């Protein structure tokens, strides 16, 4: 139950942090850190919760924005990086955001242990 709450709370706080244009792009890592600090879990569960929350959130938001502009920008960037399709670009971005949030959540979990 704590895992699901941590995932949903991380998604909600990260989405809310993304609504403020003055915050940097990595503000979701701070949200994952705070949630992992508040909800005590083992380090690997905290990593998995942060990773899953941001990978899903980032991929859904990227896919939504990508469909709104008919895949114009993402297909050009995917061609620039020789990825082949815009879906691969979205998956790589989701993996990167998931790793950043997962490691931030793991750091919050380790800090809670002390």
C-alpha atoms as a printed R data frame, in Angstrom:
    type eleno elety resid chain resno      x      y       z
1   ATOM     1    CA   UNK     A     1  0.000  0.000   0.000
2   ATOM     2    CA   UNK     A     2  2.842  2.391   0.822
3   ATOM     3    CA   UNK     A     3  4.379  1.640  -2.577
4   ATOM     4    CA   UNK     A     4  1.240  2.672  -4.458
5   ATOM     5    CA   UNK     A     5  0.842  5.787  -2.332
6   ATOM     6    CA   UNK     A     6  4.480  6.704  -2.954
7   ATOM     7    CA   UNK     A     7  4.074  6.242  -6.716
8   ATOM     8    CA   UNK     A     8  0.884  8.303  -6.903
9   ATOM     9    CA   UNK     A     9  2.197 11.037  -4.607
10  ATOM    10    CA   UNK     A    10  5.433 11.295  -6.577
11  ATOM    11    CA   UNK     A    11  3.478 11.566  -9.818
12  ATOM    12    CA   UNK     A    12  1.153 14.212  -8.385
13  ATOM    13    CA   UNK     A    13  3.892 16.347  -6.858
14  ATOM    14    CA   UNK     A    14  6.073 16.074  -9.953
15  ATOM    15    CA   UNK     A    15  3.208 17.083 -12.193
16  ATOM    16    CA   UNK     A    16  2.422 20.027  -9.919
17  ATOM    17    CA   UNK     A    17  6.082 21.070  -9.898
18  ATOM    18    CA   UNK     A    18  6.090 20.964 -13.689
19  ATOM    19    CA   UNK     A    19  3.274 23.498 -13.812
20  ATOM    20    CA   UNK     A    20  5.530 26.221 -12.413
21  ATOM    21    CA   UNK     A    21  7.700 27.571 -15.242
22  ATOM    22    CA   UNK     A    22 10.278 29.081 -12.876
23  ATOM    23    CA   UNK     A    23 11.327 25.699 -11.489
24  ATOM    24    CA   UNK     A    24 14.136 23.818 -13.250
25  ATOM    25    CA   UNK     A    25 13.533 20.623 -15.215
26  ATOM    26    CA   UNK     A    26 14.990 18.484 -12.420
27  ATOM    27    CA   UNK     A    27 12.465 19.617  -9.829
28  ATOM    28    CA   UNK     A    28 10.758 16.217 -10.129
29  ATOM    29    CA   UNK     A    29 13.867 14.693  -8.517
30  ATOM    30    CA   UNK     A    30 13.324 16.884  -5.466
31  ATOM    31    CA   UNK     A    31  9.705 15.704  -5.343
32  ATOM    32    CA   UNK     A    32 10.778 12.048  -5.488
33  ATOM    33    CA   UNK     A    33 13.358 12.715  -2.765
34  ATOM    34    CA   UNK     A    34 10.774 14.341  -0.478
35  ATOM    35    CA   UNK     A    35  8.228 11.564  -1.000
36  ATOM    36    CA   UNK     A    36 10.827  8.888  -0.255
37  ATOM    37    CA   UNK     A    37 11.855 10.823   2.838
38  ATOM    38    CA   UNK     A    38  8.243 11.055   4.026
39  ATOM    39    CA   UNK     A    39  7.133  7.501   3.200
40  ATOM    40    CA   UNK     A    40  9.600  5.034   4.640
41  ATOM    41    CA   UNK     A    41 10.399  2.100   2.352
42  ATOM    42    CA   UNK     A    42 13.405 -0.016   1.616
43  ATOM    43    CA   UNK     A    43 15.875  1.558  -0.787
44  ATOM    44    CA   UNK     A    44 15.041 -0.670  -3.753
45  ATOM    45    CA   UNK     A    45 11.297 -0.104  -3.294
46  ATOM    46    CA   UNK     A    46 11.846  3.635  -3.095
47  ATOM    47    CA   UNK     A    47 13.944  3.478  -6.265
48  ATOM    48    CA   UNK     A    48 11.266  1.443  -8.027
49  ATOM    49    CA   UNK     A    49  8.499  3.808  -6.884
50  ATOM    50    CA   UNK     A    50 10.372  6.887  -8.085
51  ATOM    51    CA   UNK     A    51 11.402  5.221 -11.337
52  ATOM    52    CA   UNK     A    52  7.920  3.935 -12.121
53  ATOM    53    CA   UNK     A    53  6.192  7.189 -11.212
54  ATOM    54    CA   UNK     A    54  8.341  9.403 -13.392
55  ATOM    55    CA   UNK     A    55  8.785  7.001 -16.279
56  ATOM    56    CA   UNK     A    56  5.021  6.662 -16.613
57  ATOM    57    CA   UNK     A    57  4.329 10.354 -16.043
58  ATOM    58    CA   UNK     A    58  7.033 11.539 -18.439
59  ATOM    59    CA   UNK     A    59  6.053  9.094 -21.185
60  ATOM    60    CA   UNK     A    60  2.348  9.922 -20.930
61  ATOM    61    CA   UNK     A    61  2.971 13.667 -20.973
62  ATOM    62    CA   UNK     A    62  5.498 13.356 -23.813
63  ATOM    63    CA   UNK     A    63  3.116 11.223 -25.836
64  ATOM    64    CA   UNK     A    64  0.277 13.677 -25.227
65  ATOM    65    CA   UNK     A    65  2.367 16.655 -26.326
66  ATOM    66    CA   UNK     A    66  3.723 14.681 -29.270
67  ATOM    67    CA   UNK     A    67  0.270 13.830 -30.585
68  ATOM    68    CA   UNK     A    68 -0.857 17.443 -30.206
69  ATOM    69    CA   UNK     A    69  1.718 18.631 -32.755
70  ATOM    70    CA   UNK     A    70  1.420 15.611 -35.092
71  ATOM    71    CA   UNK     A    71  4.863 14.198 -34.170
72  ATOM    72    CA   UNK     A    72  6.676 16.989 -36.030
73  ATOM    73    CA   UNK     A    73  9.365 17.906 -33.504
74  ATOM    74    CA   UNK     A    74  9.945 14.442 -32.074
75  ATOM    75    CA   UNK     A    75 10.365 12.851 -35.500
76  ATOM    76    CA   UNK     A    76 12.965 15.482 -36.444
77  ATOM    77    CA   UNK     A    77 14.875 14.997 -33.189
78  ATOM    78    CA   UNK     A    78 14.649 11.197 -33.568
79  ATOM    79    CA   UNK     A    79 16.085 11.521 -37.075
80  ATOM    80    CA   UNK     A    80 18.853 13.755 -35.741
81  ATOM    81    CA   UNK     A    81 19.841 11.098 -33.172
82  ATOM    82    CA   UNK     A    82 19.311  8.207 -35.638
83  ATOM    83    CA   UNK     A    83 16.629  6.605 -33.492
84  ATOM    84    CA   UNK     A    84 14.203  5.767 -36.264
85  ATOM    85    CA   UNK     A    85 10.926  6.772 -34.637
86  ATOM    86    CA   UNK     A    86  9.552  9.283 -32.206
87  ATOM    87    CA   UNK     A    87  8.405  6.483 -29.891
88  ATOM    88    CA   UNK     A    88 12.031  5.510 -29.253
89  ATOM    89    CA   UNK     A    89 12.782  9.105 -28.307
90  ATOM    90    CA   UNK     A    90  9.880  9.143 -25.852
91  ATOM    91    CA   UNK     A    91 11.007  5.853 -24.313
92  ATOM    92    CA   UNK     A    92 14.582  7.098 -23.885
93  ATOM    93    CA   UNK     A    93 13.302 10.292 -22.260
94  ATOM    94    CA   UNK     A    94 11.082  8.226 -19.941
95  ATOM    95    CA   UNK     A    95 14.034  6.009 -19.021
96  ATOM    96    CA   UNK     A    96 16.230  9.018 -18.256
97  ATOM    97    CA   UNK     A    97 13.607 10.727 -16.089
98  ATOM    98    CA   UNK     A    98 12.850  7.454 -14.322
99  ATOM    99    CA   UNK     A    99 16.502  6.918 -13.470
100 ATOM   100    CA   UNK     A   100 16.908 10.451 -12.111
101 ATOM   101    CA   UNK     A   101 13.777 10.143  -9.966
102 ATOM   102    CA   UNK     A   102 14.657  6.625  -8.863
103 ATOM   103    CA   UNK     A   103 18.101  7.613  -7.632
104 ATOM   104    CA   UNK     A   104 16.665 10.688  -5.907
105 ATOM   105    CA   UNK     A   105 14.097  8.509  -4.149
106 ATOM   106    CA   UNK     A   106 16.797  6.037  -3.163
107 ATOM   107    CA   UNK     A   107 18.827  8.874  -1.672
108 ATOM   108    CA   UNK     A   108 15.775  9.991   0.301
109 ATOM   109    CA   UNK     A   109 15.292  6.451   1.570
110 ATOM   110    CA   UNK     A   110 18.919  6.167   2.661
111 ATOM   111    CA   UNK     A   111 18.757  9.553   4.389
112 ATOM   112    CA   UNK     A   112 15.680  8.422   6.311
113 ATOM   113    CA   UNK     A   113 17.596  5.447   7.727
114 ATOM   114    CA   UNK     A   114 19.960  7.710   9.671
